[in-house]
Amino acid sequence: MTVKGGRNTLGLRPRGMKLLPALHSVSSNSAMTHSSSPVGSLELRISGLCYLAIIGLGLWSEAYVRGSLIVAGDAAATAQRITGHPQLWRLGLTADLLMQVLDLPVIVMMWRLLRPVNETLALTATGLNLVQTAVLVANRVQLLATLDLLTSPMIGAALAPGQREALAMLAVQLHGQGFGIGLIFFGFACVIRGTLIMHSGVIPRALGGLLTLAGLAYLVNSFALLLTPDFARLLFPAVLLPAFVGELALAIWLTTGRHRQASR
């Protein structure tokens, strides 16, 4: 899916050429008439606050909690840190789950906002985002398994310390891989939404471009993680910088933007 010279050049389905005039017409009408958004300014700002909270919670749980407790390549040191701070580990998990709950109002808002541009693509992005959320919620079980392996008396009686530490580190690694799998769906959702935003006439086109780049960054990172893990380690974390910038910019605009068209 590409956008060149301001014109829609999407190849979306085997008969997708029929979709191009409709998408171009919607974007032209929006730009010419400044038609009101189906989403009010208050809803946009609430969604923006949810989005900012998602970013903040995600950074805290991933960078601070797991970043301070997980020692790459050292199962024994990781086990020692997690067992020394079990409540911090649980707080990180709680922040992750709260982040997924806050996903839902943002998903609904994006669907309502982008539906007039192209209902099929907006629904596709919504479905992809819901799959991502479901995958990430299920994936959090790995974090509970990590803690149980290290702190459960029953497991401690059945397995030697080295075995428990190795299995706990395996659960941590599987959580990281599951997270990457979930972001594949979110990456495609961002690419679709970014393209629709650029044709919406409601959100600045630049934000649509940034969100598209964010989606591509997620896709590159996730597929590299699955296909070439050594190369993925070289890319991370720089490869996710466009994702951070794009999502943060959109969240700030939703929260503090003027939303002139949305309030009409």
Backbone as CSV, one residue per row, in Angstrom:
resi,resn,N_x,N_y,N_z,CA_x,CA_y,CA_z,C_x,C_y,C_z
1,MET,0.839,-1.172,0.000,0.000,0.000,0.000,0.880,1.229,0.000
2,THR,0.703,2.107,-0.994,1.590,3.259,-1.134,0.800,4.500,-1.419
3,VAL,1.398,5.628,-1.125,0.822,6.927,-1.453,1.909,7.728,-2.134
4,LYS,1.694,8.134,-3.360,2.699,8.859,-4.120,2.116,10.154,-4.634
5,GLY,2.870,11.221,-4.428,2.488,12.509,-4.984,1.129,12.984,-4.538
6,GLY,0.675,12.550,-3.334,-0.617,13.008,-2.838,-1.790,12.251,-3.430
7,ARG,-1.513,11.277,-4.323,-2.604,10.528,-4.936,-2.663,9.139,-4.335
8,ASN,-3.883,8.634,-4.219,-4.072,7.304,-3.670,-3.716,6.269,-4.721
9,THR,-2.753,5.402,-4.418,-2.384,4.350,-5.352,-2.500,3.007,-4.665
10,LEU,-3.561,2.819,-3.859,-3.697,1.610,-3.069,-4.144,0.439,-3.934
11,GLY,-3.462,-0.693,-3.811,-3.922,-1.933,-4.402,-4.466,-2.784,-3.288
12,LEU,-5.790,-2.762,-3.072,-6.334,-3.251,-1.827,-6.997,-4.610,-1.933
13,ARG,-7.437,-5.002,-3.107,-8.110,-6.266,-3.289,-8.062,-6.599,-4.776
14,PRO,-8.380,-7.836,-5.173,-8.314,-8.179,-6.591,-9.104,-7.233,-7.466
15,ARG,-10.189,-6.699,-6.953,-10.972,-5.739,-7.725,-10.859,-4.364,-7.103
16,GLY,-9.727,-4.104,-6.491,-9.544,-2.891,-5.705,-9.578,-1.615,-6.498
17,MET,-9.432,-1.669,-7.817,-9.466,-0.437,-8.594,-10.796,0.273,-8.441
18,LYS,-11.867,-0.475,-8.146,-13.163,0.159,-7.942,-13.167,1.002,-6.675
19,LEU,-12.256,0.673,-5.763,-12.217,1.380,-4.496,-11.518,2.724,-4.599
20,LEU,-10.625,2.868,-5.585,-9.814,4.073,-5.684,-10.627,5.340,-5.920
21,PRO,-11.567,5.366,-6.870,-12.350,6.591,-7.049,-13.126,6.968,-5.805
22,ALA,-13.655,5.954,-5.093,-14.436,6.256,-3.894,-13.566,6.880,-2.823
23,LEU,-12.365,6.321,-2.624,-11.472,6.867,-1.607,-11.016,8.263,-1.988
24,HIS,-10.706,8.482,-3.267,-10.286,9.801,-3.724,-11.426,10.802,-3.574
25,SER,-12.658,10.325,-3.867,-13.808,11.222,-3.749,-14.048,11.635,-2.308
26,VAL,-13.928,10.675,-1.394,-14.146,10.992,0.012,-13.123,11.992,0.492
27,SER,-11.832,11.772,0.142,-10.790,12.685,0.603,-10.960,14.064,-0.018
28,SER,-11.374,14.130,-1.281,-11.570,15.421,-1.934,-12.719,16.177,-1.299
29,ASN,-13.843,15.471,-1.060,-14.985,16.121,-0.440,-14.649,16.629,0.948
30,SER,-13.873,15.820,1.702,-13.506,16.237,3.047,-12.662,17.484,3.015
31,ALA,-11.700,17.534,2.078,-10.817,18.695,1.996,-11.567,19.924,1.511
32,MET,-12.570,19.736,0.636,-13.259,20.873,0.038,-14.337,21.430,0.973
33,THR,-15.051,20.515,1.664,-16.193,20.975,2.442,-15.898,21.087,3.924
34,HIS,-14.748,20.549,4.343,-14.418,20.536,5.769,-15.574,19.950,6.576
35,SER,-16.143,18.817,6.083,-17.280,18.202,6.744,-16.910,17.809,8.162
36,SER,-17.913,17.854,9.043,-17.648,17.590,10.454,-17.318,16.124,10.672
37,SER,-16.473,15.893,11.658,-16.109,14.533,12.031,-17.247,13.890,12.797
38,PRO,-17.431,12.573,12.663,-18.445,11.893,13.462,-18.041,11.770,14.926
39,VAL,-16.799,12.140,15.246,-16.292,12.056,16.611,-16.149,13.469,17.170
40,GLY,-16.771,13.730,18.305,-16.715,15.055,18.901,-15.364,15.348,19.532
41,SER,-15.131,16.621,19.791,-13.852,17.055,20.344,-13.581,16.430,21.707
42,LEU,-14.608,16.313,22.557,-14.410,15.730,23.885,-13.967,14.272,23.770
43,GLU,-14.606,13.530,22.879,-14.227,12.128,22.702,-12.801,12.001,22.177
44,LEU,-12.425,12.903,21.277,-11.052,12.885,20.773,-10.056,13.136,21.903
45,ARG,-10.369,14.085,22.773,-9.439,14.404,23.859,-9.364,13.255,24.876
46,ILE,-10.488,12.630,25.181,-10.470,11.489,26.094,-9.654,10.345,25.483
47,SER,-9.844,10.100,24.190,-9.071,9.061,23.517,-7.591,9.401,23.523
48,GLY,-7.275,10.679,23.342,-5.882,11.100,23.384,-5.257,10.865,24.749
49,LEU,-6.013,11.150,25.815,-5.515,10.890,27.163,-5.302,9.396,27.384
50,CYS,-6.225,8.591,26.882,-6.047,7.133,26.968,-4.789,6.709,26.224
51,TYR,-4.571,7.288,25.049,-3.400,6.947,24.234,-2.117,7.332,24.966
52,LEU,-2.095,8.521,25.570,-0.917,8.941,26.325,-0.674,8.009,27.514
53,ALA,-1.763,7.599,28.179,-1.621,6.669,29.297,-1.071,5.328,28.829
54,ILE,-1.523,4.872,27.663,-1.010,3.619,27.099,0.495,3.711,26.875
55,ILE,0.939,4.815,26.292,2.364,5.000,26.031,3.143,5.044,27.342
56,GLY,2.630,5.799,28.311,3.321,5.907,29.594,3.388,4.581,30.334
57,LEU,2.271,3.859,30.392,2.249,2.566,31.072,3.163,1.562,30.373
58,GLY,3.151,1.590,29.033,3.998,0.668,28.290,5.474,0.926,28.531
59,LEU,5.861,2.198,28.532,7.258,2.537,28.795,7.658,2.134,30.213
60,TRP,6.768,2.367,31.179,7.095,2.056,32.568,7.265,0.553,32.777
61,SER,6.319,-0.230,32.254,6.383,-1.681,32.477,7.526,-2.328,31.710
62,GLU,7.766,-1.865,30.487,8.795,-2.507,29.659,10.189,-1.983,29.985
63,ALA,10.341,-0.654,30.011,11.673,-0.083,30.187,12.119,-0.094,31.645
64,TYR,11.203,0.257,32.557,11.615,0.347,33.961,11.515,-1.005,34.672
65,VAL,10.309,-1.601,34.658,10.122,-2.835,35.432,10.944,-3.978,34.843
66,ARG,10.626,-4.384,33.613,11.362,-5.510,33.041,12.789,-5.126,32.689
67,GLY,12.997,-3.864,32.337,14.358,-3.427,32.041,15.283,-3.485,33.238
68,SER,14.732,-3.291,34.443,15.565,-3.320,35.644,15.651,-4.704,36.275
69,LEU,14.709,-5.577,35.971,14.698,-6.896,36.603,15.264,-8.013,35.726
70,ILE,15.202,-7.856,34.430,15.691,-8.899,33.530,17.137,-8.609,33.143
71,VAL,17.999,-9.598,33.338,19.397,-9.496,32.939,19.592,-10.391,31.720
72,ALA,19.817,-9.802,30.576,19.911,-10.566,29.333,20.999,-11.625,29.431
73,GLY,20.623,-12.861,29.094,21.587,-13.948,29.064,21.989,-14.504,30.413
74,ASP,21.378,-14.053,31.488,21.752,-14.513,32.827,20.484,-14.897,33.591
75,ALA,20.139,-16.186,33.538,18.915,-16.659,34.173,18.988,-16.543,35.689
76,ALA,20.164,-16.823,36.263,20.306,-16.785,37.714,20.147,-15.365,38.250
77,ALA,20.783,-14.402,37.602,20.679,-13.013,38.047,19.262,-12.491,37.872
78,THR,18.625,-12.873,36.770,17.232,-12.463,36.545,16.324,-13.027,37.633
79,ALA,16.499,-14.302,37.948,15.690,-14.933,38.989,15.893,-14.241,40.330
80,GLN,17.129,-13.902,40.642,17.415,-13.233,41.916,16.724,-11.880,41.999
81,ARG,16.724,-11.130,40.910,16.099,-9.803,40.921,14.579,-9.909,41.016
82,ILE,13.997,-10.849,40.273,12.531,-10.974,40.285,12.051,-11.445,41.655
83,THR,12.716,-12.442,42.235,12.310,-12.918,43.558,12.560,-11.873,44.635
84,GLY,13.503,-10.970,44.376,13.755,-9.893,45.321,12.742,-8.758,45.226
85,HIS,12.055,-8.672,44.080,11.058,-7.606,43.874,9.802,-8.190,43.213
86,PRO,9.145,-9.142,43.835,7.966,-9.766,43.202,6.806,-8.791,43.013
87,GLN,6.646,-7.846,43.936,5.529,-6.920,43.814,5.739,-5.960,42.652
88,LEU,6.988,-5.565,42.409,7.273,-4.707,41.260,6.954,-5.451,39.972
89,TRP,7.296,-6.734,39.919,6.975,-7.546,38.742,5.458,-7.594,38.523
90,ARG,4.698,-7.757,39.615,3.241,-7.800,39.497,2.668,-6.444,39.081
91,LEU,3.253,-5.368,39.578,2.792,-4.035,39.184,3.027,-3.808,37.691
92,GLY,4.146,-4.296,37.185,4.400,-4.187,35.753,3.359,-4.936,34.948
93,LEU,2.988,-6.134,35.399,1.949,-6.909,34.729,0.610,-6.187,34.787
94,THR,0.290,-5.603,35.940,-0.959,-4.851,36.076,-0.999,-3.662,35.122
95,ALA,0.122,-2.961,34.995,0.195,-1.836,34.060,-0.026,-2.307,32.627
96,ASP,0.526,-3.479,32.294,0.331,-4.032,30.951,-1.144,-4.287,30.678
97,LEU,-1.837,-4.888,31.634,-3.252,-5.207,31.430,-4.111,-3.949,31.376
98,LEU,-3.785,-2.969,32.203,-4.507,-1.700,32.141,-4.300,-1.025,30.781
99,MET,-3.105,-1.161,30.244,-2.813,-0.614,28.926,-3.733,-1.240,27.876
100,GLN,-3.962,-2.548,27.963,-4.844,-3.215,27.005,-6.301,-2.779,27.176
101,VAL,-6.724,-2.523,28.426,-8.083,-2.013,28.643,-8.248,-0.644,27.991
102,LEU,-7.254,0.219,28.153,-7.326,1.560,27.573,-7.246,1.538,26.050
103,ASP,-6.774,0.431,25.497,-6.779,0.282,24.037,-8.184,0.389,23.467
104,LEU,-9.158,-0.134,24.189,-10.501,-0.291,23.624,-11.173,1.030,23.257
105,PRO,-11.188,2.054,24.126,-11.800,3.321,23.690,-11.065,3.960,22.522
106,VAL,-9.757,3.776,22.433,-9.015,4.323,21.298,-9.396,3.594,20.018
107,ILE,-9.526,2.272,20.106,-9.922,1.482,18.933,-11.295,1.917,18.431
108,VAL,-12.243,2.084,19.356,-13.598,2.495,18.967,-13.575,3.884,18.332
109,MET,-12.826,4.808,18.931,-12.754,6.169,18.385,-12.171,6.150,16.977
110,MET,-11.085,5.396,16.752,-10.464,5.359,15.422,-11.415,4.769,14.387
111,TRP,-12.180,3.778,14.787,-13.169,3.197,13.871,-14.210,4.233,13.477
112,ARG,-14.742,4.939,14.437,-15.766,5.934,14.145,-15.207,7.095,13.330
113,LEU,-13.975,7.476,13.610,-13.368,8.608,12.927,-13.061,8.301,11.471
114,LEU,-12.574,7.083,11.202,-12.093,6.742,9.861,-13.122,5.999,9.020
115,ARG,-14.226,5.601,9.613,-15.258,4.898,8.860,-15.756,5.686,7.654
116,PRO,-15.980,7.021,7.759,-16.444,7.751,6.571,-15.431,7.782,5.427
117,VAL,-14.155,7.609,5.721,-13.144,7.625,4.654,-13.253,6.352,3.831
118,ASN,-13.211,5.222,4.503,-13.418,3.935,3.829,-13.797,2.911,4.890
119,GLU,-15.034,2.469,4.869,-15.539,1.601,5.926,-14.821,0.257,5.957
120,THR,-14.540,-0.301,4.781,-13.880,-1.610,4.735,-12.500,-1.569,5.358
121,LEU,-11.720,-0.559,5.000,-10.369,-0.464,5.540,-10.386,-0.113,7.024
122,ALA,-11.304,0.764,7.425,-11.403,1.112,8.838,-11.771,-0.105,9.677
123,LEU,-12.673,-0.935,9.159,-13.062,-2.150,9.881,-11.909,-3.153,9.912
124,THR,-11.168,-3.232,8.822,-10.002,-4.126,8.790,-8.973,-3.722,9.838
125,ALA,-8.689,-2.425,9.922,-7.743,-1.940,10.925,-8.261,-2.219,12.339
126,THR,-9.557,-2.044,12.547,-10.140,-2.327,13.858,-9.974,-3.796,14.221
127,GLY,-10.260,-4.684,13.270,-10.099,-6.117,13.522,-8.657,-6.484,13.841
128,LEU,-7.721,-5.919,13.083,-6.302,-6.189,13.338,-5.893,-5.712,14.729
129,ASN,-6.382,-4.539,15.122,-6.037,-3.996,16.434,-6.623,-4.855,17.554
130,LEU,-7.839,-5.364,17.367,-8.447,-6.228,18.371,-7.701,-7.550,18.497
131,VAL,-7.239,-8.084,17.377,-6.428,-9.305,17.433,-5.152,-9.041,18.222
132,GLN,-4.504,-7.899,17.945,-3.288,-7.545,18.677,-3.551,-7.480,20.177
133,THR,-4.641,-6.824,20.560,-4.957,-6.694,21.978,-5.185,-8.060,22.615
134,ALA,-5.929,-8.938,21.929,-6.190,-10.274,22.465,-4.890,-11.077,22.605
135,VAL,-4.019,-10.978,21.603,-2.741,-11.697,21.663,-1.909,-11.210,22.840
136,LEU,-1.840,-9.896,23.033,-1.015,-9.354,24.109,-1.582,-9.709,25.487
137,VAL,-2.907,-9.698,25.635,-3.505,-10.080,26.912,-3.165,-11.534,27.238
138,ALA,-3.361,-12.432,26.266,-3.036,-13.842,26.497,-1.548,-14.028,26.777
139,ASN,-0.739,-13.221,26.133,0.708,-13.345,26.284,1.190,-12.983,27.681
140,ARG,0.409,-12.190,28.423,0.826,-11.796,29.778,0.893,-12.986,30.733
141,VAL,0.259,-14.104,30.371,0.335,-15.303,31.209,1.783,-15.741,31.382
142,GLN,2.619,-15.462,30.364,4.034,-15.825,30.476,4.700,-15.104,31.648
143,LEU,4.268,-13.883,31.929,4.852,-13.141,33.043,4.426,-13.732,34.379
144,LEU,3.184,-14.211,34.466,2.749,-14.898,35.678,3.497,-16.214,35.842
145,ALA,3.699,-16.915,34.721,4.436,-18.179,34.777,5.858,-17.960,35.272
146,THR,6.470,-16.870,34.843,7.828,-16.554,35.306,7.874,-16.440,36.821
147,LEU,6.931,-15.695,37.378,6.913,-15.492,38.825,6.584,-16.780,39.563
148,ASP,5.625,-17.546,39.047,5.251,-18.804,39.700,6.422,-19.793,39.705
149,LEU,7.145,-19.865,38.608,8.281,-20.780,38.539,9.339,-20.459,39.585
150,LEU,9.465,-19.190,39.914,10.522,-18.766,40.832,10.071,-18.719,42.286
151,THR,8.764,-18.628,42.551,8.307,-18.403,43.921,7.381,-19.492,44.454
152,SER,6.841,-20.345,43.595,5.897,-21.365,44.060,6.617,-22.445,44.869
153,PRO,6.201,-22.709,46.108,6.818,-23.779,46.893,6.668,-25.155,46.244
154,MET,5.521,-25.404,45.604,5.297,-26.693,44.965,6.287,-26.924,43.826
155,ILE,6.489,-25.893,42.994,7.444,-26.019,41.898,8.864,-26.099,42.449
156,GLY,9.128,-25.361,43.532,10.454,-25.406,44.139,10.799,-26.772,44.679
157,ALA,9.777,-27.514,45.134,10.026,-28.853,45.650,10.239,-29.863,44.534
158,ALA,9.720,-29.568,43.346,9.797,-30.530,42.247,10.999,-30.308,41.342
159,LEU,11.494,-29.066,41.264,12.578,-28.741,40.334,13.773,-28.162,41.081
160,ALA,14.932,-28.439,40.529,16.154,-27.867,41.078,16.188,-26.372,40.772
161,PRO,16.909,-25.570,41.585,16.963,-24.119,41.335,17.382,-23.762,39.918
162,GLY,18.371,-24.438,39.384,18.815,-24.130,38.024,17.753,-24.388,36.989
163,GLN,16.956,-25.431,37.201,15.875,-25.745,36.268,14.785,-24.675,36.323
164,ARG,14.439,-24.266,37.528,13.411,-23.221,37.677,13.867,-21.920,37.043
165,GLU,15.125,-21.575,37.233,15.642,-20.332,36.661,15.642,-20.384,35.136
166,ALA,16.038,-21.539,34.576,16.053,-21.675,33.121,14.645,-21.601,32.541
167,LEU,13.691,-22.255,33.187,12.314,-22.218,32.702,11.719,-20.820,32.838
168,ALA,12.067,-20.124,33.907,11.577,-18.753,34.079,12.126,-17.842,32.990
169,MET,13.399,-18.001,32.664,13.976,-17.192,31.589,13.341,-17.535,30.248
170,LEU,13.020,-18.822,30.040,12.319,-19.220,28.814,10.961,-18.528,28.720
171,ALA,10.236,-18.452,29.839,8.938,-17.770,29.833,9.102,-16.295,29.498
172,VAL,10.149,-15.664,30.015,10.427,-14.254,29.699,10.686,-14.091,28.203
173,GLN,11.474,-14.993,27.641,11.783,-14.909,26.217,10.550,-15.157,25.355
174,LEU,9.716,-16.108,25.766,8.484,-16.364,25.022,7.547,-15.165,25.090
175,HIS,7.535,-14.467,26.220,6.729,-13.256,26.316,7.198,-12.220,25.306
176,GLY,8.505,-12.054,25.178,9.029,-11.101,24.203,8.661,-11.467,22.780
177,GLN,8.706,-12.759,22.474,8.349,-13.193,21.124,6.851,-13.030,20.874
178,GLY,6.050,-13.339,21.889,4.609,-13.143,21.743,4.256,-11.681,21.549
179,PHE,4.993,-10.810,22.238,4.779,-9.372,22.072,5.071,-8.957,20.629
180,GLY,6.157,-9.495,20.078,6.491,-9.184,18.688,5.435,-9.680,17.719
181,ILE,4.865,-10.846,17.992,3.806,-11.380,17.134,2.576,-10.478,17.176
182,GLY,2.207,-10.043,18.369,1.061,-9.150,18.482,1.256,-7.850,17.728
183,LEU,2.488,-7.333,17.727,2.757,-6.063,17.057,2.721,-6.176,15.531
184,ILE,2.754,-7.385,14.995,2.565,-7.539,13.552,1.170,-7.054,13.167
185,PHE,0.175,-7.475,13.928,-1.200,-7.058,13.644,-1.364,-5.557,13.847
186,PHE,-0.738,-5.036,14.906,-0.840,-3.607,15.158,-0.103,-2.806,14.089
187,GLY,1.007,-3.342,13.601,1.745,-2.650,12.545,0.903,-2.470,11.294
188,PHE,0.215,-3.521,10.884,-0.655,-3.406,9.710,-1.808,-2.436,9.990
189,ALA,-2.344,-2.470,11.212,-3.423,-1.535,11.565,-2.941,-0.092,11.461
190,CYS,-1.721,0.179,11.918,-1.178,1.540,11.860,-0.985,1.995,10.414
191,VAL,-0.500,1.106,9.554,-0.306,1.464,8.150,-1.638,1.834,7.507
192,ILE,-2.663,1.024,7.756,-3.976,1.308,7.183,-4.542,2.614,7.732
193,ARG,-4.494,2.768,9.038,-5.047,3.986,9.640,-4.275,5.220,9.205
194,GLY,-2.959,5.103,9.129,-2.177,6.248,8.686,-2.573,6.694,7.299
195,THR,-2.792,5.732,6.415,-3.208,6.053,5.049,-4.591,6.708,5.039
196,LEU,-5.515,6.180,5.839,-6.854,6.768,5.901,-6.831,8.162,6.509
197,ILE,-5.990,8.366,7.524,-5.881,9.691,8.136,-5.435,10.723,7.115
198,MET,-4.516,10.332,6.238,-4.026,11.266,5.225,-5.117,11.679,4.251
199,HIS,-6.200,10.906,4.192,-7.319,11.235,3.302,-8.560,11.704,4.072
200,SER,-8.446,11.833,5.384,-9.641,12.101,6.187,-10.066,13.561,6.161
201,GLY,-9.114,14.484,6.051,-9.446,15.894,6.148,-9.758,16.347,7.559
202,VAL,-9.617,15.470,8.550,-9.916,15.804,9.933,-8.637,15.908,10.761
203,ILE,-7.755,14.939,10.604,-6.460,14.918,11.285,-5.397,15.360,10.288
204,PRO,-4.415,16.155,10.701,-3.365,16.603,9.768,-2.704,15.439,9.026
205,ARG,-2.478,15.664,7.729,-1.883,14.614,6.896,-0.540,14.152,7.440
206,ALA,0.233,15.061,8.010,1.555,14.700,8.523,1.452,13.620,9.594
207,LEU,0.407,13.703,10.420,0.226,12.685,11.457,-0.107,11.332,10.844
208,GLY,-0.840,11.347,9.741,-1.105,10.102,9.039,0.169,9.490,8.498
209,GLY,1.039,10.338,7.958,2.323,9.837,7.464,3.172,9.268,8.581
210,LEU,3.198,9.948,9.725,3.978,9.456,10.865,3.427,8.130,11.382
211,LEU,2.096,7.993,11.403,1.509,6.743,11.876,1.806,5.602,10.904
212,THR,1.824,5.899,9.611,2.195,4.881,8.624,3.626,4.426,8.844
213,LEU,4.536,5.368,9.070,5.928,5.007,9.357,6.030,4.199,10.647
214,ALA,5.208,4.542,11.633,5.195,3.777,12.877,4.822,2.326,12.609
215,GLY,3.791,2.128,11.805,3.379,0.772,11.472,4.470,0.002,10.749
216,LEU,5.140,0.642,9.814,6.234,-0.020,9.104,7.375,-0.380,10.055
217,ALA,7.649,0.497,11.016,8.700,0.216,11.995,8.340,-1.019,12.828
218,TYR,7.077,-1.103,13.259,6.640,-2.281,14.001,6.794,-3.549,13.168
219,LEU,6.439,-3.470,11.907,6.520,-4.645,11.041,7.960,-5.080,10.827
220,VAL,8.839,-4.129,10.582,10.256,-4.469,10.390,10.814,-5.130,11.648
221,ASN,10.513,-4.548,12.805,11.030,-5.087,14.067,10.497,-6.497,14.334
222,SER,9.205,-6.688,14.139,8.600,-7.982,14.468,9.047,-9.074,13.506
223,PHE,9.063,-8.784,12.217,9.489,-9.809,11.272,10.979,-10.114,11.417
224,ALA,11.776,-9.108,11.749,13.193,-9.360,12.016,13.350,-10.248,13.245
225,LEU,12.528,-10.002,14.267,12.587,-10.811,15.483,12.262,-12.272,15.191
226,LEU,11.307,-12.501,14.309,10.900,-13.865,13.994,11.829,-14.556,13.008
227,LEU,12.348,-13.799,12.043,13.110,-14.403,10.945,14.616,-14.347,11.160
228,THR,15.102,-13.252,11.708,16.553,-13.083,11.893,16.805,-12.436,13.256
229,PRO,16.710,-13.214,14.330,16.834,-12.644,15.682,18.139,-11.879,15.915
230,ASP,19.240,-12.353,15.347,20.509,-11.647,15.547,20.462,-10.255,14.920
231,PHE,19.861,-10.161,13.744,19.720,-8.864,13.080,18.760,-7.968,13.852
232,ALA,17.708,-8.572,14.423,16.742,-7.797,15.206,17.418,-7.145,16.402
233,ARG,18.362,-7.849,17.015,19.069,-7.273,18.160,19.900,-6.059,17.757
234,LEU,20.381,-6.062,16.520,21.129,-4.902,16.031,20.206,-3.718,15.767
235,LEU,18.987,-4.001,15.329,18.027,-2.937,15.012,17.430,-2.302,16.253
236,PHE,17.221,-3.104,17.283,16.539,-2.630,18.494,17.500,-1.834,19.374
237,PRO,17.049,-0.707,19.957,15.689,-0.131,19.938,15.488,0.947,18.873
238,ALA,16.538,1.256,18.088,16.451,2.376,17.145,15.314,2.194,16.149
239,VAL,15.022,0.934,15.768,14.000,0.690,14.756,12.620,1.136,15.237
240,LEU,12.418,1.197,16.545,11.107,1.570,17.078,10.978,3.062,17.355
241,LEU,12.010,3.838,17.074,11.918,5.287,17.280,10.807,5.915,16.440
242,PRO,10.667,5.562,15.138,9.544,6.126,14.369,8.191,5.774,14.972
243,ALA,8.072,4.589,15.556,6.810,4.193,16.176,6.505,5.069,17.389
244,PHE,7.520,5.314,18.201,7.325,6.153,19.382,6.934,7.569,18.983
245,VAL,7.653,8.135,18.004,7.375,9.505,17.571,5.979,9.608,16.953
246,GLY,5.640,8.668,16.073,4.352,8.723,15.388,3.173,8.594,16.328
247,GLU,3.238,7.615,17.234,2.122,7.431,18.163,2.034,8.566,19.176
248,LEU,3.175,9.035,19.652,3.153,10.133,20.616,2.601,11.406,19.979
249,ALA,2.995,11.683,18.745,2.501,12.876,18.057,0.986,12.813,17.877
250,LEU,0.473,11.648,17.494,-0.971,11.498,17.326,-1.692,11.653,18.661
251,ALA,-1.148,11.041,19.706,-1.776,11.135,21.025,-1.815,12.578,21.529
252,ILE,-0.739,13.318,21.304,-0.700,14.723,21.738,-1.709,15.552,20.957
253,TRP,-1.799,15.316,19.652,-2.772,16.084,18.854,-4.197,15.770,19.294
254,LEU,-4.486,14.493,19.539,-5.835,14.134,19.992,-6.167,14.819,21.310
255,THR,-5.173,14.953,22.180,-5.406,15.518,23.504,-5.462,17.041,23.490
256,THR,-4.610,17.668,22.721,-4.458,19.122,22.813,-4.747,19.864,21.509
257,GLY,-5.034,19.136,20.434,-5.265,19.778,19.144,-6.518,20.628,19.135
258,ARG,-6.658,21.459,18.108,-7.780,22.400,18.056,-9.069,21.734,17.602
259,HIS,-8.979,20.682,16.801,-10.146,19.872,16.410,-11.269,20.729,15.835
260,ARG,-10.907,21.679,15.021,-11.957,22.565,14.489,-13.014,21.823,13.715
261,GLN,-12.598,20.885,12.895,-13.584,20.158,12.093,-14.403,19.226,12.951
262,ALA,-13.752,18.635,13.995,-14.462,17.694,14.834,-15.544,18.353,15.657
263,SER,-15.427,19.657,15.902,-16.399,20.312,16.774,-17.533,20.973,15.999
264,ARG,-17.512,20.849,14.703,-18.578,21.505,13.920,-19.861,20.714,14.000
